[in-house]
């Protein structure tokens, strides 16, 4: 009989390990399901920001390793930026008159939407 008692703990350990692996699989599956649902339906629920329509990269020129000049348009402003691996510097900025109030109205709208 003592030999039968010695075999039981290893069986319990195997069962506990199987339960733990199953629980881990279940938690990971739920996380991936939530991630999939957020990617698929998050923009419809307003959980993502739509910067793609407001912010556009017009052009980019590489000046060397990890150094470039980028032309960016944000609403009615066109900015030329110097970009390195450690900083981003505004080189110049122009404002288009035909959309002069677009930037201010967008800023006002975003501040009223997200106060603070």
N, C-alpha and C positions, 0 to 999 in steps of 0.2 A: 503493500500500500504506500509506503513512503515514496516509491518511484513515481507513482501516479500524481502525487502532490507536486513533485518537482516539474512535471510536464505542464501542469496547469498555468503557472505564471507566464511561460513563454507563449502559450496560446492566447492569454489575456493581452499580453503586450502586442502581439500581432493584430488582434482585433482592435485594440486602441489605436494602433498606428494606421490601420485601414480606415477607421472612423475619422481620424485627424486628417488624413489625405483627402477623404471624401468631403469633409467640411471645407478644407482649403480650396478644393476644386469648385465647390458650390459658391464660395465667396468670390473667387476670381471670375467665375462665369457671370455672376450678378454685376460685378464691376464692368466687365466688358459689355454687357447688355446695356447698362446705363450710359457708358461712353458711346456706344453705337446710337442709342436713342437721342442723346444730346447732339451728336454730329448730324443726325438725320432731321430732327425736328426742333433743335434748339433755336435756330434762326426764326422759325415761325412763332415761337413763344417769346421772342424778344430777348433771348439770353446771350446773343452775340452782338457785337458792334459791327456796323457796316462801314468800315473805313475804305473798302475797295472802291466805292463810288465817289468818295470825297477825296481820297489821296491817290495820286497817280504818279508813277515814275515815268518821266518823259524821255530820259536818256541817261546813259552812264558811260564814262570814259575812265579806263584804268590808267593810272599814272605810274604804277610800279606795284611791287608786292604789298598787298593790303592797303593801298592808297588809291583813291578814285575821286572823281568829281561827278556828282549826281544832280540832275535837274528834276525837281519835284514840283507837281502842281497840287495845291490844296485849295479847293474852292476857287476863289478869284486871285490867288497869289501863286506866282511861279518863283520858286526859290532855287538857287544854285548852292549846293552844299559840298564842302570838302569833307571826305570821309576817310578816316584812318582806323586802325584797329583799336585805338584808345579814345578817339574823340570824333565829334561831328561839329563842323564849323560852318556858320552861315556866311557865304561869300557875297551874295547879292540877292535882292528880292525885288520883284516887280508886281504891281497890282493892276489888273485890268479894270478900266473904268466902267465898262458896260455891266459888270457884275460887282460894282463897288460895295453895295450893301449886303451882298451874299455872305461874306465872312462874318460881319457883325451880327446879322440875323441868325446865322448858324450858331455862333457863340452864345448869343442870348438864349436860343432855343435849348442848347445843351445845358446851360446853367439852370434854366427853369426846370428842365427834366431831371437833372441830378443836382439838387441844391447841396451846398456844403463845400 
